[in-house]
């Protein structure tokens, strides 16, 4: 029997031309014997601009739907995800060599841990990379610690939500990604940490591309009123989950 990892990618037309780079980084991954991946690509919209960049590979499925931003596209992609584990890979980002192997090892080696993250480097337009200077040490991330750091560091999480690798059943139990115009992945990260311990791998697992058309680089992303509303509901959800009696995954 083959174990399967479902790699989920939301894509919109302006970023579709980066899909071949994302695919190459995925195709270059090596997994243990008996494991494989599927790439579930979901367009946020129904245009003719994305399909030409989707590779011809039996392990790749492509879907389209009404536009609703990344949260809805990823959650719709879950309908085609068949793996025991789900890996996030944004269309404009790239996995580093060995990233999936390290993620898989973290969760198969620690059955009471629900999710894993890894170090990410910003990939700048000139090809240089920039790291985060507050990475936690490699190992288990206790429940609640992501929210503690996030709330006290101007809504900056200690680990990058774009590197998430999560047990599919836990992801479904939490309802997928939050229905927000942005920060939906941070909302999921905080919710996961509210009910489960996580894991951080210190070796770089993702190149997070910075480019002009990036959604998080637009002025609307930092609009004060919207940002405050997003952060308020993200925090409220995490605290509500943490307070539920007996709602947890694995050890505390």
Protein Blocks (a to p, Z undefined) as FASTA:
>chain_A
ZZdddddddddfklmmmmmmmmmmmmmpccdehiacddddddedjdfklmmmpccdfkbc
cdddddebjmlmmmmmmmmpcbfbdcdddfkbccdehklmmmmmmmmmmmkbcbdcdddd
dddfkopacddfkbcceddddehklmmmmmmngoiafbdfklgccdfklmmmnopaaddf
bhklmmmmmmmmmmoccdddfbdfbdcdddfklmklpmklmgmklmmmmmmmmmmmmmmm
mmpghiaghjZZ
